[in-house]
Amino acid sequence: MAKPISESEGNEDNEMSFFDHLEDLRNRIVFSIIGIAVGCIISGLLINQIMELVLLKPAINAGLELQNLRPFGQPFLYFKVILVVGIIFSIPWTLYQIWKFVAPGLYGHEKNWAGRITFFTSFCFLSGVAFSYFAMIPGMMSFTKSFGTPQIKNSIDVTEYFGFITTTILAAGLVFELPMISYVLSRVGILTPEYMRKYRRHAYIIILIIAAVLTPSPDPFNQLIFAAPMVILYEISIIVSKLAGKKEKTE
């Protein structure tokens, strides 16, 4: 009767050489670039809808006037929008390629949670993008419109406007990755829920400072609106860290 192959023995049999890893890395990079190219093609086909119905809508709703101050400013702006939106579209595919590169070195139970990380990382990032677009940016645009003297006309360079929108969206997307970061760090034993509870007050102070910086309005109510999701994310991260630590001990 043949001796069954254990999980560790299976990993050793399938062990890849250094050059195999380099070849796999090259393939994953190529696939990721192809995914970004496909995302750029899709965003290029929908560029008018993206510009009119998405990116310019917060400024239009706030009554702000945008203007182009550079030669060929609008063509370059459209190219930037196509590239950035294409990258955002391809984020789930890029994360999947990262997981496929790491997966050969993982055991079976590790491959299972690594696959879920790919999904939830994409979900958290897109949730941050949605929150910034529907909650943060409209308030910022309204404050920009209403603040100051009417003797100074607010005519905003469209390139600066796009840079502001992009920075805000990407920053919010990264902040919403906090639960997934805590999950990964807890699974590898770097982070513990006890540590996060110990420095909870420090974290809250940092969150309030970040909210004050990101919120243009001096109104404390608006600052609390932006700080509340980050506080909730921190508390969720503590729970996630606790669950990840228990699961790691069980495995």
Helices and strands as residue ranges (DSSP letters): H 7-13, H 18-45, H 47-49, I 50-55, H 57-62, E 65-67, H 73-89, H 91-102, G 103-105, H 108-131, I 132-136, H 137-146, E 155-157, H 158-175, H 178-187, H 193-198, H 200-214, H 220-250
